[in-house]
């Protein structure tokens, strides 16, 4: 897997302020029974009828700011497991390999400062408008901003993700009409950008 190519096939020239996310030899293994099922407590205590199953093996790539890395594959290929590793989530398996950001080990503090993960399913309040969500996000992530700066930041976020015409529509849910699924996705991305 390689992420150094851009649209026209040329490798971009690095700039001083570029950000480089690199992961090398990522592996993720879990313990299963011989027939591939999760082991019971008794299986774990006896340590019999068990094997190590690799969900990821030797995955390496790098992506520089201004580029896009697409992670593609069929169901069960390990895409979610890889994303969970890159976002430092632990889910009971054994992760191995290195993840660096500009040459520094990618720690939880670096993740909190430089990264955000927009989950597959939008987690929005049905009765709040898109603008309400963003106002709360900016206030929570940057409590020291004055009111006029918060309003300006919300305006910029709304415009940057194309929510200008939908900013006063409630998110909605299965019982209440609201934003379309595409607009909800844009809103979730804008909420993640509010941390920056």
Secondary structure, DSSP 8 states (H G I E B T S, - for coil): ------TTS------TT--EEEEEEEEEEEEEETTS-B--HHHHHHT-SEEEEEEEEEEEEEEETT--------TTSSHHHHHHHHTT---SSEEEEEEEETTEE--HHHHHHH-----SS----TTSBHHHHHHHHHHHH-TTS-HHHHHHHHHHHHHHTT-GGGTTSB---SSS--S-HHHHHHHHHHHHHTT-
